[in-house]
């Protein structure tokens, strides 16, 4: 019987492999922002969606 953690990891990897390049870039940006926040590093100027100079 397969370990539930390994089964979940396999399913997540399979889903990640099916992401479009745009989805992958968005997910990468989210993960990097969370890592910076967790490490206490200040967010990069261009990554704040509430920044007034952000192009929409």
Secondary structure by P-SEA (a helix, b strand, c coil): cccaaaaaaaaaaaaaaaccaaaaaaaaaaaaaaaaaaaccccccccccccccccc
